[in-house]
Amino acid sequence: MTVTREAALALMEEWTQSESLRKHMLAVETAVVAYARALGGDEETWAVAALLHDFDYERYPIADDAQQGHPFVGVAHLRELGYPDEVLDAILGHADFSGVPRESLLAKVLYACDEITGLITAAVLVRPDKDIANLELASLKKKFKDKAFARGVNRDDVRRGAEELGVDLWEHVQFVLDAMKANAAALGLDGRLAG
């Protein structure tokens, strides 16, 4: 099967009604594709994995012991559609509880970008101007240390992701921030939500 971003986006939008969850997957895609460019990954395949990593979350929240939930249900559907193992393994690997090791570079990048995009988005949305262009790394460092801020963002996962990727944590955060800044309009982080 040839995977295309367009097909993945349509599937993600079909399964996901929440605008914030859609924006999250677009933010992760932005960061993952930036890494694909930097590391020589296949941009289309990496985009597809990022766009679909949480596409089943709204319908099937977290998996139970019988694997009847996110990400297992989504991966089973993608497998039926003929998506490649590289994409399926990366999606399974982004959830620590799946037990699927992150062996490919794509899987490591997806995991590393998932949580940090949430922290960056939250940091933009609490700014009066709601504009990512004005967000600096120093501000993110403060937000990262403040455990009360964006409680849903697992700081240990962020650290582990950078470590598994073999990059310095703050260089990684800056890289993701820069990628998201370059795609601010598509992510709704260009200040239009201010006021």
C-alpha positions as CSV (number, residue, x, y, z in Angstrom):
1,M,0.0,0.0,0.0
2,T,1.2,3.5,-0.8
3,V,0.5,5.7,2.2
4,T,-0.4,9.3,1.6
5,R,-0.7,12.2,3.9
6,E,-4.0,13.1,2.3
7,A,-5.5,9.7,3.1
8,A,-4.2,9.8,6.6
9,L,-5.5,13.3,7.2
10,A,-9.0,12.3,5.9
11,L,-9.0,9.2,8.2
12,M,-7.9,11.3,11.2
13,E,-10.6,13.9,10.6
14,E,-13.2,11.2,10.1
15,W,-12.4,9.5,13.5
16,T,-11.6,12.7,15.5
17,Q,-14.1,15.5,16.1
18,S,-12.2,17.3,18.8
19,E,-10.4,20.3,17.3
20,S,-7.8,20.3,20.0
21,L,-7.0,16.6,19.4
22,R,-6.8,17.3,15.7
23,K,-4.4,20.2,16.3
24,H,-2.3,18.0,18.6
25,M,-1.8,15.4,15.8
26,L,-1.0,18.2,13.3
27,A,1.6,19.6,15.8
28,V,3.2,16.2,16.2
29,E,3.2,15.8,12.4
30,T,4.9,19.2,12.1
31,A,7.7,18.2,14.5
32,V,8.1,14.7,13.1
33,V,8.3,15.9,9.5
34,A,10.9,18.4,10.5
35,Y,12.9,15.6,12.0
36,A,12.4,13.5,8.8
37,R,14.0,16.3,6.8
38,A,16.9,16.6,9.3
39,L,17.5,12.9,9.6
40,G,16.7,11.7,6.1
41,G,13.5,9.9,7.0
42,D,10.6,9.4,4.5
43,E,8.5,12.6,5.0
44,E,5.3,11.1,3.8
45,T,5.5,7.9,5.9
46,W,6.6,9.9,9.0
47,A,3.8,12.4,8.4
48,V,1.2,9.5,8.2
49,A,2.4,8.0,11.5
50,A,2.3,11.3,13.3
51,L,-1.2,12.2,11.9
52,L,-2.6,8.9,12.9
53,H,-0.9,8.2,16.3
54,D,-3.9,9.3,18.3
55,F,-6.7,9.1,15.7
56,D,-8.6,6.4,17.6
57,Y,-8.2,8.1,21.0
58,E,-11.5,9.9,21.0
59,R,-13.6,6.8,20.1
60,Y,-11.5,4.3,22.1
61,P,-9.7,6.1,24.9
62,I,-7.0,4.0,26.8
63,A,-6.7,0.3,26.2
64,D,-7.7,-2.2,28.8
65,D,-6.0,-5.5,29.5
66,A,-7.6,-7.0,26.5
67,Q,-6.2,-4.3,24.3
68,Q,-9.6,-2.9,23.5
69,G,-8.7,0.7,23.2
70,H,-6.1,3.3,22.0
71,P,-3.8,2.6,20.2
72,F,-4.6,-1.1,19.6
73,V,-8.0,-0.5,18.0
74,G,-6.6,2.1,15.6
75,V,-3.6,0.0,14.7
76,A,-5.9,-3.0,13.9
77,H,-7.9,-0.8,11.6
78,L,-4.8,0.5,9.9
79,R,-3.5,-3.0,9.5
80,E,-6.8,-4.0,7.7
81,L,-6.3,-1.0,5.4
82,G,-2.8,-2.2,4.5
83,Y,-0.7,0.4,6.3
84,P,3.0,-0.6,6.6
85,D,4.5,-2.2,9.8
86,E,6.8,0.8,10.2
87,V,3.8,3.1,10.8
88,L,2.0,0.6,12.9
89,D,5.0,-0.2,15.1
90,A,5.7,3.6,15.6
91,I,2.0,4.2,16.7
92,L,2.1,1.3,19.1
93,G,5.5,2.3,20.4
94,H,4.3,5.8,21.3
95,A,2.3,4.3,24.1
96,D,4.6,2.9,26.7
97,F,1.9,0.6,28.0
98,S,1.7,-1.2,24.6
99,G,4.9,-3.1,25.4
100,V,6.1,-2.5,21.8
101,P,9.7,-1.3,21.8
102,R,10.7,1.8,19.9
103,E,13.3,0.3,17.5
104,S,13.0,2.4,14.3
105,L,14.1,6.0,14.1
106,L,10.5,6.9,13.2
107,A,9.2,5.3,16.4
108,K,11.8,7.2,18.5
109,V,11.0,10.5,16.8
110,L,7.2,10.1,17.2
111,Y,7.6,9.3,20.9
112,A,10.0,12.2,21.4
113,C,7.7,14.7,19.7
114,D,4.3,13.6,21.2
115,E,4.4,15.1,24.7
116,I,6.5,18.1,24.1
117,T,4.2,19.5,21.4
118,G,1.5,19.5,24.1
119,L,3.6,21.5,26.5
120,I,4.5,24.0,23.7
121,T,0.9,24.4,22.7
122,A,-0.2,25.0,26.3
123,A,2.5,27.5,26.8
124,V,1.3,29.4,23.7
125,L,-2.3,29.3,24.7
126,V,-1.7,30.9,28.1
127,R,0.1,33.9,26.5
128,P,-1.9,37.0,26.1
129,D,-0.9,37.3,22.4
130,K,-1.4,33.5,21.8
131,D,1.4,33.7,19.3
132,I,4.1,31.1,19.2
133,A,6.4,33.5,17.4
134,N,7.0,35.2,20.7
135,L,7.5,32.1,22.8
136,E,11.1,31.6,23.8
137,L,13.0,28.5,25.1
138,A,13.6,30.2,28.5
139,S,9.8,30.4,29.1
140,L,9.4,26.8,28.2
141,K,12.1,25.8,30.6
142,K,10.1,27.5,33.4
143,K,6.9,25.9,32.3
144,F,8.6,22.5,32.2
145,K,9.7,22.8,35.8
146,D,6.3,24.0,37.0
147,K,4.5,20.7,37.6
148,A,1.2,22.5,38.0
149,F,1.4,23.8,34.5
150,A,0.0,21.4,31.8
151,R,-0.3,18.6,34.2
152,G,-1.3,16.2,31.4
153,V,2.2,16.5,29.9
154,N,4.4,13.7,31.3
155,R,7.8,15.3,31.8
156,D,9.5,11.9,32.2
157,D,8.2,10.9,28.8
158,V,9.7,14.1,27.3
159,R,13.1,13.4,28.9
160,R,13.0,9.8,27.9
161,G,12.1,10.7,24.3
162,A,15.1,13.0,23.9
163,E,17.3,10.4,25.6
164,E,16.1,7.6,23.3
165,L,16.6,9.9,20.3
166,G,20.1,10.7,21.5
167,V,19.7,14.4,21.6
168,D,20.0,17.0,24.4
169,L,16.6,17.7,25.9
170,W,16.7,21.5,25.4
171,E,18.1,21.2,21.8
172,H,15.2,18.9,21.1
173,V,12.7,21.3,22.6
174,Q,14.1,24.2,20.6
175,F,14.0,22.1,17.4
176,V,10.3,21.2,18.0
177,L,9.5,24.8,18.9
178,D,11.2,26.1,15.7
179,A,9.2,23.5,13.6
180,M,6.0,24.6,15.2
181,K,6.8,28.2,14.7
182,A,7.3,27.6,11.0
183,N,3.8,26.0,10.8
184,A,2.0,28.4,13.3
185,A,-0.9,29.3,11.0
186,A,-1.9,25.7,10.4
187,L,-1.7,24.9,14.1
188,G,-3.8,27.9,15.1
189,L,-0.8,29.3,17.1
190,D,-0.3,32.5,15.1
191,G,-2.0,34.9,17.5
192,R,-5.5,34.7,15.8
193,L,-7.0,33.3,19.1
194,A,-6.0,36.4,21.1
195,G,-8.7,38.7,22.2
